[in-house]
Amino acid sequence: MWSVVLMGLAGLLVGGGVSFHQQKKPRWVSISFYMLAGMSLLAAYLLTLPAN
């Protein structure tokens, strides 16, 4: 359940990064959105791993 929510959040963050890039905002803003999206996808993946 939470992994699906985190994947949706990653999609929104990527969309925000693309939007800020198109608006010619500073590069670090877009990069930080992409990094947050990547961390969200990593967290979603880690939640799918079986707990020992």
SERO-4910 file (N, C-alpha, C, O; in steps of 0.05 Angstrom, whole numbers):
BEGIN
 pado doro    nc1    nc2    nc3   cac1   cac2   cac3    cc1    cc2    cc3    oc1    oc2    oc3
  Met    A     17    -24      0      0      0      0     18     25      0     14     43    -17
  Trp    A     37     27     19     53     51     20     72     53     -3     79     75    -11
  Ser    A     80     30    -15     97     32    -38     83     45    -62     95     60    -77
  Val    A     57     40    -65     41     53    -86     40     83    -81     42     98   -100
  Val    A     36     91    -56     34    119    -50     61    133    -56     62    155    -66
  Leu    A     83    119    -49    109    131    -54    115    133    -84    128    152    -93
  Met    A    106    113    -99    110    115   -129     94    137   -140    103    151   -159
  Gly    A     70    142   -130     54    165   -139     67    191   -132     67    210   -148
  Leu    A     78    193   -108     93    216   -100    117    221   -118    123    244   -125
  Ala    A    131    200   -125    154    203   -143    145    214   -170    159    231   -182
  Gly    A    122    205   -180    112    216   -205    106    245   -204    112    261   -222
  Leu    A     94    254   -181     89    282   -178    114    298   -176    116    321   -186
  Leu    A    134    287   -162    159    302   -160    174    304   -186    186    325   -192
  Val    A    173    284   -203    185    285   -229    171    306   -246    183    322   -260
  Gly    A    144    306   -244    129    326   -259    136    355   -250    137    373   -266
  Gly    A    140    358   -223    148    384   -213    175    392   -223    180    415   -230
  Gly    A    194    373   -224    220    379   -235    220    387   -264    234    406   -272
  Val    A    204    373   -280    201    380   -308    189    408   -311    197    424   -327
  Ser    A    169    413   -295    155    439   -296    174    462   -289    175    482   -302
  Phe    A    190    459   -267    208    480   -260    230    483   -281    240    505   -285
  His    A    238    461   -294    258    463   -315    247    479   -339    261    495   -351
  Gln    A    222    475   -346    209    490   -368    206    519   -361    205    536   -379
  Gln    A    203    525   -336    199    553   -327    226    568   -324    227    591   -315
  Lys    A    248    554   -331    275    566   -329    282    574   -301    296    595   -297
  Lys    A    274    558   -282    281    563   -254    310    553   -250    321    540   -268
  Pro    A    323    560   -228    350    550   -223    352    520   -225    334    505   -218
  Arg    A    375    511   -235    378    482   -240    377    466   -215    367    443   -216
  Trp    A    386    477   -192    386    461   -168    358    454   -158    354    434   -144
  Val    A    338    470   -166    310    465   -158    301    439   -172    290    421   -159
  Ser    A    305    437   -198    297    414   -213    313    389   -204    301    368   -201
  Ile    A    339    392   -199    355    370   -191    346    359   -164    345    335   -159
  Ser    A    339    378   -146    330    369   -119    303    354   -121    298    335   -107
  Phe    A    285    363   -139    260    348   -143    266    320   -154    253    301   -146
  Tyr    A    284    318   -173    291    292   -184    304    274   -163    298    250   -162
  Met    A    321    285   -146    333    269   -124    312    260   -105    313    237    -96
  Leu    A    293    277    -98    272    268    -80    255    246    -92    246    228    -78
  Ala    A    250    248   -118    235    228   -132    250    201   -132    238    180   -127
  Gly    A    276    202   -136    292    178   -135    292    166   -107    290    141   -104
  Met    A    294    182    -86    293    172    -59    266    160    -53    264    140    -38
  Ser    A    245    171    -64    218    160    -60    215    133    -73    203    115    -62
  Leu    A    226    130    -97    225    104   -111    242     84    -96    235     60    -94
  Leu    A    265     92    -86    281     74    -70    267     65    -45    268     41    -38
  Ala    A    253     83    -31    238     75     -8    215     56    -15    210     37      0
  Ala    A    202     61    -38    181     43    -46    192     15    -52    179     -5    -45
  Tyr    A    215     14    -64    227    -12    -69    235    -26    -43    230    -50    -40
  Leu    A    246    -11    -25    255    -24      0    231    -34     17    233    -53     32
  Leu    A    208    -21     13    184    -30     27    173    -57     16    159    -71     29
  Thr    A    180    -63     -9    171    -87    -21    188   -111    -14    180   -134    -19
  Leu    A    212   -107     -2    229   -129      5    218   -144     29    206   -131     47
  Pro    A    221   -170     30    211   -185     53    227   -179     78    252   -178     77
  Ala    A    214   -177    100    228   -173    126    236   -200    137    219   -218    138
  Asn    A    260   -202    147    269   -227    158    266   -227    188    273   -246    201
***
